[in-house]
């Protein structure tokens, strides 16, 4: 009897895993935002794929709102997939973007150069364009969410210079949910702080030392001081570290970066600089590594927090229901 039950469970999981459509499209490999905005046509081409899953109780005659999910520096984990499963149970289609697997990379922890946020933002928008042709996707009700590096993608995919440089701005996300993103770049001067008016909400842990919450509050302060309109908000979970929504004990990642003092100005062409006073561009892998030496340490902590995890799942569901349904 036990063997039969195990076989049944195994087959059920196999069926769930096979219940997806692989979507392939052509993207590219820009290292930086600057290469998207100023030189996209000359970037190395890259085939990228993702997994499209339609909601439970799927009706082939209907169009569904879409949520594109973007993984972090450790690639996809079980907690990411639980979010996507939750969204499908609520009537959303989900697209699991495979920026890492498409480039034969498993992790960028400790380097952050093999797959960059620029590559993943480009992938996200080209996936959005590709999925606009799908008969069961309502592309006008598409959101994006991601964790850590994917959270950075979810955040800066709302910056208008990037939006306007990809697909001529024709395809846009109706909602952005960055989960513990790196808020390390701020548009400078103030007139460059032009973000989409789609709702953007950051979820992050109070004790995150990988990508600190105060970098995100600094970004919001600068946005508010600019006087330009934006629709970005933040929730900070008490006593929560990086990856608070994982089911794991607190762990130190010795080779990871602690990015506590890293906060770089970025002009409207997407070029990062060491500071507002040191006009040194951070536009190559070597220069990025040197820039991080000026502000970053090693050995961040990551691990789950039950209260923050439960609140994060509930907020995520409510956020997308409110803004996409």
PyMOL commands that set and color helices and strands:
alter all, ss='L'
color gray80, all
select helices_A, chain A and resi 2-18+33-42+78-89+99-102+117-131+149-156+160-165+167-169+190-192+213-226+285-293+306-324
alter helices_A, ss='H'
color red, helices_A
select strands_A, chain A and resi 21-28+45-53+64-70+93-98+137-147+175-179+185-187+199-205+232-237+251-258+264-266+297-302
alter strands_A, ss='S'
color yellow, strands_A
deselect
rebuild
show_as cartoon
